Amino acid sequence: MVGDRYEVGGLLGVGATARVYRGYDRRLDREVAVKVFNRDAVAVEQRRRLREVGIHGSVDHPGVVALLDSGTEAGRMYLVMEFVAGENLAERLRRGPLTPEQVTRMGSRLADALAHLHAQGVTHRDLKPGNILLAEHGPLIADFGIADALDLTRVTATGTVVGTAAYMAPEQVVGDPVEPAADVYSLGLVLLECLTGELEYPGTMAEAAVARLNRRPRIPAGLPAELSSLLDHMTAREPAARPTAAAIHAKLTGPPSSTAALGQPRTGTRTRARVAAVAALAVGATGLVVPLLVNGSQPTGAPPTQTQPPSPPPVSVGVPPTITATVRVAEQPIPSVAESAANRIAPPPQAKPPGHAGKKEGHPGKGKGPQRG
């Protein structure tokens, strides 16, 4: 029991900084997810946790997992979030890619949620399939373990990169300031993966991080022209060349002739006169820091000629994700894995205490209010 009202049941997930349990709110008669942080936190980690509470608690949007409560029990900080049973986007993509129509709908909703975060001065900084829940009414963004509030002093050291290598923006890789445009780039990579079923930048953490400095993402052939152009803009090398999340939402939501201002993606790259510049790729959940040595400067002018990418795998026929009650810890750990989640379900009116709830699988997610479109 934590907070005198939350019964703690089966374990849902484990990370380096916290464990997530299935819980039951006795006061409101509903299932919840309880994230309990480890006891042996250093001062900087404690500040990160407090910041996570502040950032997550300030966000109220149908496309973002809600934080319901927080507190301290027996010297350990805990968060209470909505409970969701099902799979996350990473788990869904293991069954194959999505259709362009599905990707367009998903991209529109995710961009709307990001636009809300950015309007609140928050940059997520770790958008990836494992942090996207697939609710029946649309995707949700989860996990604010390394989110950055623009008006707060950063906890990470200057030049230290925090995030998941496969989805980082170039500016994250080299340790430059991270702003909302980084989330737009990550969303572009997520949508590309949804279309192809494959990582755009696979490999080790160092390989994946450095690869985007050497080449632009490959846009699959055969996409609708407007979607292809939008993805190209979203994954532009320069942050200033990317559209805002609000512009992406407008573009994907409007009719095919919609002309939300996107600007022109720059074909060149910033000159980086770093003869021995080192970007540290810090993965918070493992505590591993991999130095990435970038010798010389990046070329300016036109990008290297790209070969025609192979045809993407056949896309699915649009069958909605199956609602299951499974949970897996993200393949690449992150500072807080609590919200690695999936399809949100309405809160069961006959919610039982965890000791009688049966299956342990599930994820934190919204379980309140009517469905939202």
N, C-alpha and C positions, 0 to 999 in steps of 0.2 A: 504494500500500500504506500503510495506517495501522495503528498498534499492532502491527506485525510479524505480523499474522495476518489482516487484513481487506483483501482486494483490492477496489479501488474501480472500478466500471464505469460504466454509462450514467447520465446525469443524469435524475432523476425529477421534480424540482421546484425552483423558485427563489423565494426570498423576499428581503426587504430585509436580513435578518440571517443567513441561512444558505442553503446548497444541500443538496439531498438526492440521494444517489446509490444506485444498486443496487450491492450489495456481496456478497462471498462470504467466509465465515468458513472459512479453510483448516484451522483446528484441529478444528472440529466438523463440517465438510463440510455447510454449509447456507448458504442465501441469507439476506442481512440487508439492512437499509436503513441507510445511513451518513449522518448529518446533520453537515455540516461548517460551522461558523460562520465568518463573515467575519473577516478579520484586523484590520480597523480599528474595533474596538469601544472605546467610551469606558468609563470605570470603572463607571458605573452599569449599562451593558449587560452588562459582564462579571459583575457581581454577579447580574444577572437570569439569566444562563446557568448560573452555579453553583447558583442557587436552583432552576432547572428540573431540573437533575440530581438535586439532593437530594430534591425533591418527587416527581419521577417515579420515582426509584429506590426510594422508600419504599413504593410502592404495588404490591401483588400481588393481583390480582383477575381472574377470567376475563373480566370486562367492560371491562377497561382494557388498552390496548396496553402491552406490557412493554418496559422499558428493559433491554437486555442488557449494555451495557458503555459506558464513556466514557473519554476521555483527551485528550491534547494531542499534536499532530503538527505539526512545523515552525511552532510558534507559534500554531496554530489548535486550538481546542477542537472535539471531535467526540463525537457520541453514536451508539451502535449499537443499533438497534431491530429487532424482528422484521419480516420482509418479508411484504407482502400484495399480491396482484394483484387488481385489480378496481375497483369504483366506491365512492364514498362516498354517504351519504344524499342529499346535495344533487344529485348526478348521477342517482340513482335517481328523485328527485322530478321531474326534467325529463320523465320519461315519464308522469307523472300521479300522482294521489294514491293513498293506501293505503286499505284497508278498515278499518272500526272494529276488526275482530278483529285485523288485523295491527298496528294502532296500539296496541292494548291489550297485545299480546305485547311489542312493542318498548318501550313505556313501562315495563312491568314490569322488563325486563332493564336498561334504562338507569337506572331509579330504584334498582335494587339496586346497580349500580356506583357511583352517586352516594352512596348511603348508606354504602358502604365508604369512599369518599374523605372524606366528612364525618366519619365516625368516626375517621379518621386526622388530623383537624384541617385538611383541605385543601378549599378552595373552588376549583372549576375556573375560573370567571369568564368563560369564552368558549365555552359549550356552544352548538353550532349544527350544522346538517346537514353542513357540510364537515368537522367534527371527529368525525363518527360513522361508523365503519366497519361495513359490512354483511357480517359473516361468515356462513357457512352455518348455524352454530349460534346466531347471535344478534348483535346490535350491540355495538360496542366504542367506548369513549370514548378519544379521542386528543388530542394537542397540549396540553402543559402549559406552553407558553411564557409565559403570564401567570397561571398558577394561583397562588393565594395560600395559603400555610401560615399558619394562624391564630396560631401562636406565633412568627412571624418579623416583624421590622420591615419595613414595606412599602418597596419600592424606589421606587414611584411617589410623586409629591408629593401632599400633602393637597389634596383637591378635584379631582384629575386623574382622568378616567375612562378606563379601558382596557378594550377589548372590541370586539365587533362590534355596531354600532348596532341592527340589526334584531332582535336577540335580548336586548338588555340589560333588566335589571330597572329599575324606576323609580328605585330608590335608587342604581344605578350611574350613571344619567343625570345626577343632580344632585350626584354626588360624595360621597354619604353612605357610611359604612362598608359594605363588601360582605361578607356572610356566606353560609352555605349556602343560605338562603332565596332568594338571587339565582339560584342554579343551578336551583332548583325552578321559578322563574318562567320562566327560559330554556327548561327542558324543556317547560313548558306551551306556549310559543310554537312549539317544534319539533313537538310532537304536533299542534297545530292546523294547522300547515303540512302535515303528513303527511296530514291529513284533507281539506284543501281544495286542496292543490297550489299554494297562493299564500301569499306573505308576509302576515302580519297587519299589519305596519307597513312598507310599501314607501316608496320615495323616497330622497332624498339622506341622507347620514349625519345631518345636523342634523334633517331632517324626520322621519326614522324615530325618532330619539331623543326628540324633543319630543312626537311623536304619542301616546305611551303616557302622557304626563302629562295629556293632554286627554281621553282616553277609555279605557275598559277594552277588552280584546280581545273580539271578537264570537265567541260560541260557535255553531258551525253548528247549524241546526235538524235534527231527525230523528235525532240521536244517541241511543244508549241513555241513559236518565236518569242512571244512576250515573256514566257516563263524562262526560256533560255537566257534572254537578255537580262532579266531580273537577277537570276542566279549569278551571272557574270558581274553585275554591278555589286551584288552583296559580297562577293569574294574578291573585290578589288584589293590590290596590295596596299594602297594608301587608305587610311581610315577616312580621310576627307572625301574620297571618291565614292564611298558607300552611301546608299540611301538610309534614311532614318527608319526605325521600326514602324513609325506611324505611316510613312510613305509606302512601305512594303505592305502593310495591312490594307491601305487604300487600294493599292495596285492589285492585290490578290482578291480583294472583296468585290471590286467594281466589275463592270462588264468588260469584255475583251478589248474594247476601245479605250478603256480607262487610261489616262495619261498622267498619273501621279508623277510629280517631278522626281526624277532619279538622277539627273546629271549624267555625265559621261565618265565611265571608268578610265582611269589613267593607264596608259600602256607601259609607262616606265616605272622604275622603282626608285626609292630614295637612295641617294648616295650615302653609304655608311662607311666613313673613313675610320674603320676600327681595325687596325692592323692585327690586334690580338684582343678583340672584344669578346668577352665571355658572358653568355646568358645562362643563368642557373635555372634549370628546370626543377622546381621544388614540388614534389608530390606530397601533400600534407599527410595523407593517411599512412604512408610508409616512412616518412621522414627522410626520403632519399633525395639527394641533390645531385644532379648530373650536370657537370659543366659542359657547355656547348661552345667549342672554340670556332669562331667565325673569322677566318683570315681574310685580310684585304677588304675591299669595298664591293658592294653589289653593283652590277652594271646598270647604267642608265640607258634610256632610249627604249626601243621596242623589246619586248620579252623574247626569250628564245622561241624559235619556231616549234610548235607543238605538233606531234604526230597525231593522226586521227585516232581517237580512243576506240577501243573495241566496243562493239555493240553491247549495250547493257543487258543483263539477264532479263528474260521475259518477266513482265510485270504481272502482278496478281490481278485477278478480275474484280477486285474491290470488295471481297468478302470482309465484313467487319471483323475486327479482332475478337477472338474468342475470349470470353470472360472466364478466367480461371482463377484459382486461389493459390498461386505459386509465388515464391519469392527467391531471388538470387542476389547475392552481394555483387555489385558491379565488378566487372572483370578488372578494371583499373581503379584501385581504391582512391578515395578522395577524402578530404578532411572530415566530412560528415556524411555517412552513407545512409542515414536514416530514411531519406526520402526517395531512395531508389525504388520506384514504385510503378503502379499500373492503373488498370481501369477502376475508376471510382464507382462505388455503388452507393445507393441511398442508405442512410443509417437504418439498420433493422429495428423495427419497432419493438421486437421482443429480444433486444440485445441481452445476452447473458454474461455473467462474470466470466473472465478468462478461463477459470478452472473448469467451466462447463461449455466452453465455446467450440470444442472439437478441434478442427484443423488450426494449425498455428500460422499458416501462411497468410500473407497480406502485406499491405504497405500503408504508410501514412498518407492520408489524402482527405479531401473534403467529404463530409458525411452530413452536411447540414443544408437545409433549405431545399426549395424546388429545383428542378433541373434548369440549367442555364444554357442558352444557345450560343 
